[in-house]
Amino acid sequence: MTDNTYIYILVMALVTFLIRALPLTLIRQEIKSPFIKSFLYYVPYVTLSAMTVPAIFTSTGSIYSAAAGFAAAMILAFFRKSLLTVAAGACVVVYIIELIV
């Protein structure tokens, strides 16, 4: 490994540490703002959605099967089915559409 590789790893480790350590050291009191509380409450959901949705539409051989699977998952989730049922239902719909298309 060259010397630059070690510098890159050190900088990445430092940035990762600072992102995790700064909120603990700078925010010592309870957050009272309802806006900031609600913002922080939804951050994990938004992050998960931002990573998952693009992967859904690029994971199949056809955009049509991906859209159909996504729609099936949304419909099953709307009717409050279990996670296993939603995932299995979306997979079955994608499989059937892939056979047709």
Backbone as CSV, one residue per row, in Angstrom:
resi,resn,N_x,N_y,N_z,CA_x,CA_y,CA_z,C_x,C_y,C_z
1,MET,0.838,-1.186,0.000,0.000,0.000,0.000,0.877,1.241,0.000
2,THR,0.398,2.216,-0.706,1.161,3.463,-0.736,0.815,4.309,0.480
3,ASP,1.604,5.344,0.647,1.370,6.236,1.783,0.026,6.944,1.679
4,ASN,-0.440,7.219,0.459,-1.721,7.900,0.285,-2.885,7.068,0.803
5,THR,-2.816,5.774,0.668,-3.894,4.902,1.121,-4.081,5.030,2.628
6,TYR,-3.009,5.074,3.364,-3.106,5.213,4.813,-3.688,6.573,5.192
7,ILE,-3.345,7.590,4.448,-3.904,8.922,4.711,-5.405,8.912,4.453
8,TYR,-5.835,8.281,3.365,-7.263,8.193,3.050,-8.020,7.472,4.164
9,ILE,-7.473,6.371,4.621,-8.124,5.606,5.687,-8.182,6.428,6.977
10,LEU,-7.120,7.151,7.287,-7.093,7.986,8.481,-8.134,9.097,8.402
11,VAL,-8.233,9.750,7.252,-9.211,10.823,7.082,-10.634,10.269,7.189
12,MET,-10.897,9.122,6.579,-12.221,8.519,6.661,-12.573,8.152,8.102
13,ALA,-11.612,7.610,8.832,-11.851,7.260,10.228,-12.124,8.509,11.060
14,LEU,-11.382,9.570,10.803,-11.570,10.822,11.530,-12.947,11.423,11.256
15,VAL,-13.349,11.450,10.000,-14.656,11.994,9.649,-15.773,11.165,10.273
16,THR,-15.653,9.849,10.208,-16.663,8.984,10.808,-16.750,9.203,12.313
17,PHE,-15.609,9.328,12.954,-15.593,9.565,14.397,-16.227,10.908,14.733
18,LEU,-15.898,11.945,13.980,-16.440,13.271,14.270,-17.948,13.329,14.075
19,ILE,-18.444,12.655,13.047,-19.887,12.654,12.809,-20.620,12.019,13.991
20,ARG,-20.021,11.033,14.603,-20.674,10.355,15.724,-20.395,11.029,17.063
21,ALA,-19.235,11.653,17.213,-18.853,12.209,18.508,-19.340,13.643,18.717
22,LEU,-19.418,14.440,17.656,-19.808,15.838,17.825,-21.209,16.021,18.413
23,PRO,-22.217,15.308,17.951,-23.523,15.504,18.591,-23.525,15.165,20.082
24,LEU,-22.750,14.172,20.471,-22.695,13.814,21.890,-22.016,14.886,22.732
25,THR,-21.051,15.573,22.154,-20.323,16.575,22.930,-20.959,17.957,22.852
26,LEU,-21.613,18.276,21.740,-22.172,19.611,21.573,-23.584,19.749,22.129
27,ILE,-24.358,18.699,22.088,-25.748,18.767,22.551,-25.826,18.051,23.892
28,ARG,-25.773,18.829,24.956,-25.773,18.238,26.290,-27.135,18.342,26.970
29,GLN,-28.006,19.165,26.453,-29.318,19.308,27.073,-30.398,18.677,26.202
30,GLU,-31.559,18.507,26.777,-32.663,17.894,26.046,-33.118,18.810,24.916
31,ILE,-33.446,18.218,23.779,-33.943,18.992,22.645,-35.409,19.281,22.891
32,LYS,-35.773,20.564,22.920,-37.137,20.947,23.255,-37.949,21.385,22.036
33,SER,-37.290,21.677,20.948,-37.993,22.137,19.752,-38.773,20.988,19.118
34,PRO,-40.091,21.147,18.951,-40.875,20.082,18.327,-40.460,19.829,16.878
35,PHE,-40.036,20.888,16.182,-39.613,20.731,14.793,-38.371,19.847,14.701
36,ILE,-37.373,20.120,15.520,-36.136,19.335,15.486,-36.403,17.904,15.955
37,LYS,-37.266,17.740,16.963,-37.601,16.391,17.422,-38.263,15.586,16.316
38,SER,-39.217,16.192,15.614,-39.897,15.460,14.547,-38.954,15.207,13.379
39,PHE,-38.067,16.159,13.104,-37.082,15.974,12.037,-36.183,14.786,12.358
40,LEU,-35.667,14.724,13.561,-34.785,13.631,13.953,-35.524,12.298,14.043
41,TYR,-36.816,12.348,14.319,-37.608,11.123,14.392,-37.711,10.457,13.018
42,TYR,-37.845,11.268,11.965,-38.063,10.721,10.626,-36.778,10.467,9.836
43,VAL,-35.642,10.867,10.317,-34.377,10.676,9.585,-34.105,9.209,9.253
44,PRO,-34.265,8.254,10.168,-33.992,6.849,9.784,-34.916,6.344,8.676
45,TYR,-36.190,6.740,8.703,-37.129,6.288,7.681,-36.779,6.860,6.314
46,VAL,-36.418,8.117,6.289,-36.054,8.765,5.027,-34.781,8.153,4.462
47,THR,-33.816,7.898,5.319,-32.563,7.312,4.870,-32.781,5.916,4.303
48,LEU,-33.567,5.117,4.981,-33.866,3.775,4.499,-34.603,3.822,3.166
49,SER,-35.551,4.724,3.034,-36.287,4.863,1.771,-35.376,5.319,0.643
50,ALA,-34.498,6.261,0.935,-33.592,6.763,-0.098,-32.633,5.688,-0.591
51,MET,-32.314,4.720,0.247,-31.429,3.638,-0.180,-32.200,2.496,-0.839
52,THR,-33.436,2.263,-0.408,-34.189,1.105,-0.873,-34.893,1.322,-2.199
53,VAL,-35.555,2.447,-2.374,-36.378,2.669,-3.573,-35.563,2.606,-4.860
54,PRO,-34.408,3.251,-4.968,-33.644,3.093,-6.219,-33.210,1.648,-6.474
55,ALA,-32.907,0.916,-5.402,-32.503,-0.483,-5.560,-33.663,-1.333,-6.064
56,ILE,-34.872,-0.991,-5.685,-36.040,-1.748,-6.142,-36.157,-1.658,-7.655
57,PHE,-36.001,-0.468,-8.206,-36.235,-0.272,-9.634,-35.063,-0.707,-10.508
58,THR,-33.935,-1.016,-9.920,-32.795,-1.488,-10.719,-32.454,-2.955,-10.461
59,SER,-33.246,-3.631,-9.643,-32.892,-4.991,-9.258,-33.458,-6.070,-10.169
60,THR,-34.374,-5.730,-11.038,-34.967,-6.735,-11.921,-34.538,-6.484,-13.353
61,GLY,-34.899,-7.420,-14.228,-34.538,-7.286,-15.631,-35.398,-6.287,-16.375
62,SER,-36.518,-5.905,-15.812,-37.454,-5.012,-16.483,-37.993,-3.991,-15.494
63,ILE,-38.141,-2.774,-15.942,-38.703,-1.732,-15.086,-40.170,-2.026,-14.783
64,TYR,-40.837,-2.722,-15.695,-42.255,-3.037,-15.499,-42.452,-4.031,-14.351
65,SER,-41.611,-5.038,-14.295,-41.725,-5.997,-13.196,-41.352,-5.353,-11.863
66,ALA,-40.376,-4.456,-11.893,-39.991,-3.760,-10.668,-41.126,-2.864,-10.181
67,ALA,-41.765,-2.149,-11.105,-42.879,-1.272,-10.728,-44.059,-2.090,-10.222
68,ALA,-44.332,-3.235,-10.846,-45.434,-4.083,-10.399,-45.152,-4.650,-9.009
69,GLY,-43.932,-5.079,-8.771,-43.565,-5.585,-7.451,-43.650,-4.502,-6.388
70,PHE,-43.209,-3.311,-6.738,-43.284,-2.180,-5.812,-44.739,-1.850,-5.491
71,ALA,-45.587,-1.850,-6.532,-47.006,-1.569,-6.320,-47.653,-2.643,-5.447
72,ALA,-47.312,-3.892,-5.703,-47.859,-4.976,-4.884,-47.423,-4.835,-3.431
73,ALA,-46.169,-4.491,-3.224,-45.674,-4.311,-1.856,-46.384,-3.147,-1.170
74,MET,-46.595,-2.066,-1.892,-47.283,-0.907,-1.305,-48.725,-1.250,-0.940
75,ILE,-49.399,-1.999,-1.814,-50.786,-2.371,-1.542,-50.860,-3.301,-0.329
76,LEU,-49.998,-4.298,-0.283,-49.999,-5.208,0.862,-49.639,-4.485,2.162
77,ALA,-48.700,-3.560,2.085,-48.320,-2.799,3.279,-49.454,-1.876,3.719
78,PHE,-50.187,-1.330,2.749,-51.312,-0.460,3.082,-52.371,-1.215,3.881
79,PHE,-52.568,-2.483,3.541,-53.525,-3.303,4.261,-52.915,-3.960,5.498
80,ARG,-51.762,-3.479,5.924,-51.091,-3.876,7.165,-50.779,-5.372,7.241
81,LYS,-50.309,-5.918,6.137,-49.864,-7.308,6.145,-48.480,-7.371,6.784
82,SER,-48.061,-8.556,7.168,-46.757,-8.704,7.824,-45.628,-8.458,6.817
83,LEU,-44.443,-8.212,7.334,-43.284,-7.949,6.482,-42.988,-9.131,5.572
84,LEU,-43.121,-10.332,6.108,-42.878,-11.528,5.312,-43.899,-11.643,4.179
85,THR,-45.154,-11.341,4.455,-46.192,-11.392,3.428,-45.950,-10.345,2.349
86,VAL,-45.555,-9.153,2.749,-45.284,-8.090,1.782,-44.115,-8.471,0.883
87,ALA,-43.034,-8.955,1.469,-41.854,-9.328,0.680,-42.153,-10.497,-0.246
88,ALA,-42.839,-11.504,0.271,-43.165,-12.667,-0.558,-44.133,-12.290,-1.667
89,GLY,-45.110,-11.471,-1.364,-46.063,-11.038,-2.383,-45.392,-10.249,-3.489
90,ALA,-44.485,-9.350,-3.125,-43.765,-8.578,-4.134,-42.890,-9.483,-4.993
91,CYS,-42.246,-10.455,-4.381,-41.405,-11.390,-5.137,-42.226,-12.223,-6.111
92,VAL,-43.388,-12.682,-5.672,-44.259,-13.480,-6.544,-44.738,-12.645,-7.724
93,VAL,-45.128,-11.409,-7.475,-45.587,-10.529,-8.564,-44.462,-10.268,-9.543
94,VAL,-43.261,-9.996,-9.054,-42.115,-9.770,-9.945,-41.841,-11.016,-10.778
95,TYR,-41.886,-12.175,-10.158,-41.650,-13.433,-10.876,-42.671,-13.635,-11.981
96,ILE,-43.926,-13.404,-11.682,-44.977,-13.600,-12.691,-44.829,-12.597,-13.833
97,ILE,-44.533,-11.356,-13.520,-44.366,-10.346,-14.571,-43.130,-10.659,-15.411
98,GLU,-42.060,-11.124,-14.772,-40.856,-11.507,-15.541,-41.152,-12.663,-16.491
99,LEU,-42.021,-13.589,-16.090,-42.396,-14.665,-16.985,-43.205,-14.172,-18.176
100,ILE,-44.037,-13.180,-17.931,-44.892,-12.650,-18.999,-44.096,-11.760,-19.952
101,VAL,-43.299,-10.879,-19.398,-42.559,-9.888,-20.215,-41.327,-10.454,-20.753
